[in-house]
Amino acid sequence: MKHVVVFWEGLPSCGLLLKGLIDDSDIRLTLYATRPSVPFKDIDRLLGTAVNYVDRPEDIHISENLDIDLFIFTGWNNKYLLSLSQKLKNTGVKTALVSDNNLSYSIRQLIGSIYFRVFVKPKINFAFVPGQSGYRLMRFFGMESSVIFIGNYGAFSEIFNTGDELKQDSILYVGQLSARKNFRLLLESYDCYKSNNGRLSLTVAGTGELEQLAAENELVDYLGFVQPHDLAKLMRKSKFFVLLSKDEHWGTVVCEAAACGCVLVTSDKVGSNSDLIMNNINGFIAQDLDKRSISELFHRCENLSPSLYSGMSKSSIQKAGCFNEETYKLAVKNMLMR
């Protein structure tokens, strides 16, 4: 039996992807994590294993003599974790760094590339990324393609699936209500759409600095924070999912919505676009981020024929099927075989 140790900072709902490892009789999992700002209720029970919660990475104490085959960790700029990875690697333990950043060719990434090659790459065996954009960043940072694994994020299939709910004529937004997520633009675009006789409703789930805008908008059904089981029900009922972020590393929520059969509307800054969306096939990628352009996309969504919508929805489900607990498990088992 192989022993895998994982440290996950701010354990999110997609931490349930670990269930694939937990249920595998060939693997023993030890999980360390810090708590997210809004914890996922009952995640320990759903995982079926104890979560060793710590206040900070420095509280993780792993003996170098412990029988470990693979150490997977988030937080590649944390000196303690890199030091721990180096020590474990020196004893023959394989180590995998999780990175969810996208390649942008920014000055910061150019400098980061040098830092990574000198101070990070020698301390790890593998890079574990969500999708293609993260893969391209790790290649830019000097990692060989053979040691980069895709599948670190995704939708837990026991929660995010098509279910029995009937799709309603609605648009769903889930996430932080913030400037980075372009939430104000979303509301302005929806107002513009409704002023031109738009018929789709808009449901908003989340909290953040701009939540008052949602609470005061009479056209919006604002729900606040929603736990994953209820969120999945919303996604199964909604025909469309929208995310217009100015910057989005991957966007797990896009994958979750796709798994529930939503047709997707995203900005071109969403990192999971290359993994989850075929433009005009299962969604629409907006390059012009202004309210009139987004409003027109909403009208385009509204006017899809039932048969065309059905095909686009099925395509979303197929794309999301490449990112779930099974994908995560296969990536980890391939690391163990290297």
N, C-alpha and C positions, 0 to 999 in steps of 0.2 A: 504494500500500500504506500502511495506517495503522500508526503506531508507538504501541504501548501499553506503558507502563512500570508495573509493579506492585511495591509493597512489601508483603510479607506477614509480619507479626510472628509468630514461632514457627510456621513453615510446617507446617500439619497435613496429615493424609491427604486432607482435602477440597480441599487445594491442587491436587489432580489435576484439579479442575474446569477449571483453566487449559488443559488439553489441548485443549479445544474451540477456544480461541483459537490455540494453537500449530499445530493442524492446518488452520486456515483460511488459504487462500492470499492473502487480502486483508489479513491482519494480521501484523505483526512484533511479537513480545513480548520485552521485556527484564524479567527477574524478579530482584528483590532480596528477601532474606529473612533473618531471624535463625533460628537453629536451635531447634527445640522441645526440651523437657527429655528427651523420648524420641523420637528421630528415626524417621521412617518409612523403613525400609530400601529403598534403590534408588528413591527418589522421583525423583531426577534422571533415571535411565534410563527410567522409566515416562513421565515428562513429555516426554522427547525433546528437552530443551533444557538449557542450562547454568543453574544457579541461582547467582547472585552472593550468596554468604553474607556477611553483615556481623555484627559483634558488637553494634552498636547503630545506630539510625536515623541518628545523626550521621555515620556512616561512608559514607552514601550521598552521592555527589557527582554531581549532574546539571547539566550546563551549560545555562544559559538559552538558548543558541544552538542546542542540540541539537534535531534534528527530531523532536519528540514531539507526538502528537495528544491523548493522554489519559494522565493520571497517576492511578492508583488506589492508595490507601494505607490501612493500618490504624493505629490509634493517634491518635485525634483530640485527646487531651490532651497530645500531644508537641509542644512549642513549635517544635522544629527542623522537623518535618514540616509543621506549619501554615505556618511561614515559607516553606518550600520550595514548598508549594502556592500561596501568595500570589504568589511570584515567577513561578512558571510560569503562573499564571492571568493575570498582568499582561502576559505575552508572547503571550497568545492560546491557551495550552494549556488544555484542559479538565481539570478535576480532580474526582475522586470520592472522598469519604470513606466508608470502611467502618465501619459500626456494627452490633454484634450485641446491644445492650442492649434490654430490654423496657420498655414503659411501665408504671410502677407508681404514679405520682402521689405519690411520696415527697417529703419535704422536700428531700432531696439533688437530686432531679430538678427540683423547682421552682426551686431556685437554679441548677442546671445549665442550665435553659432560658434564663435571663437571660444567663449566660456564653456559651452557644452562639450566641444571636442577635447578641451584640455582638462576640465574639472569633473565632468559628469560621465562621459562615455566610458572612460577606463573603469568606472565603478559599477557598471551594469552589464548584463548579458543581452537583455532584450528591451525593446520599447513596445508598449501596449497602448494602442490608440483607438479612438472610436471608428474612424473611417478614412476615406481617401485624402482629405485635406490634412489630417493629422499625420498620415503616412508621408505626404510630400514634405511636411515640416521636418520630420525626423530624417528623411533623406538629405534635406538641406543642411541639417545639423551633423551630418556625417555618418549616420547609421546605415549599415548595409541592408539592402532590401530583405535578405534572408532572416534577419533578426528583428524585423518589425512585424508585429501581429495586429490585425484589425479585429474589432469586436468588443471593445471594453465597455461600450454603452449599448443600450437597446431597450426593448419593451418586454417586460415579463409577461409571458403568454398566458399565464393563469389568471391574470387580471385584465390585461389589455388585449382584447379579442373582439370578434364581431358580435357575440352574444345573440339575444333574441329581440333587442329593442328595434323599433322601426325608426328609420331616418326621418328627421323633421327638416323643414326648410329653415335652417339656422346656420349661423357662423359662430364658431367658438374661438375664444382667445384664452389661453392659460399661461400664466407666468407673472413675473414682476411687473408692477404697474410703474414703469420708470422711463426716463428719457432714453436710456440705452436700448430699451425694447421698442422705442418709437411709439409708445402707447398714446401719446397725444395725437400723433398723425393718424393712428388707427381710428380714434374717435372722430376726428375731423373728416376722415375719409368716409366713415359710416354715416355721419350726419349729411354729407354731400350726397351719398348714395340714396339715403331715405328721402332727401328733398327732391330727388328725381324719380320718385315713385318706386323705390326699391322695396321688395317684399320680404327679403330674408331678415330674420331676427338676429340679434347679436347678444351672445352670452359671454360674460367676462368672469374668470375665476383667478384670484390672486390678490396679493397685497403689495403695497409699495408707496413711494413718495407721491404718486399721482392718483391714488385711489379715490380722492375726493372728486376728481373729474368723472370717474365712473359712477360714484354714488349719486351725483347730482344730475346725471344725464338720464332723462326720462325715457329715452329710446333704448337704453341698455338694461339688460337683466344682470345685475351685479351680485355675485354670490360670495365674494371674499375668498378666503383660503378653503380649498376642498381637498379632502384626503383621497388617496389614489383609487380606492374602490368606487367612490362616488364620482370621481373624475372620469374613470373609464365608462361609467354609465352615461355621463354627459357626452363623451366622445362617440359612443355608439349611437346616440340619438342625433348628433349633429352631422349635417351633410358636409360642412366645410370647416377647415381649421386654418387660422391665420396667425402668422408671426412675421412682423415687419422690422426686426431688430436692425440697429445700426452696426452691431457687432455681436456675433453668436458663435461660440467655439464649435458646438455641434448642434445642440438642441434636442435633447432626449425626448422632450414633449412632442416634437414633430414625429418621431418614430412611434410613440405611443398612440398619437392620433391616427397615423397611417395604419397601424395594426388594428384599429377599430373601424377602419374603412372610410376615413375622411378623405376628401379631396383637399389638397394642400395649397395654400397661398402664402408664399414667403418672399422676403427680400432676398437680393442676391448676396447678402452678407451672412446668411445662415450656413454654418459649416457643413451640415448634413445634406445640403442640396444635392451634391454629387453622388451621395449614397442612396437617397430616398426619393428624389423627384426627377422624373423625366418631364421636362417642360412641355405643356400641352397634352400630356399623356395621362398623368395622374395628379397634375397640379399646375400651378402657374408661378413662375419666378419673376418678381417685379424688379426691374432695374430702375425705373423712374419712380422715385419715392416722393410723390406729391399726391394730394388728396384727390385730384381729378382722375389721375391714372389708376389709383387704387379703387376709387369708386367705379370706374369702368370695368375693372376686374371683377368686382362684386356683381355687377350687372351680367357680366359674362358667365359667372357661376350660376346665377339665377336662371339664365336662359338655356342651360344645358338640358338636352332631352333626357328622359328617364333612362333610355338605353345607353346613351353616352355616359351619363353619370354612373350607371352601374358598372360599366367597363372601367372607368377611371378609378372607382372605389376598389374594385378587385385588384387593379394594378398597384394601388397603395398597399393593400394587404400583402401582396407578393413581395414588394420591396422591403416592407418592415420585417418579413419573415427571415431575412438575412441577418437580423440583429436582435437576438434574444438570448435566453439562458443557454440554449444549445450551442449557439455560436460562441458564446463566452467560454463554455466548457471545452469546446474543440480547440480554441486558441490556446488555452492553458495546457491541455494535454499534449499539444504539439510542442509547446515550450519544454515540457517535461521529457519529451523524446529526443530533444536536441542534444 
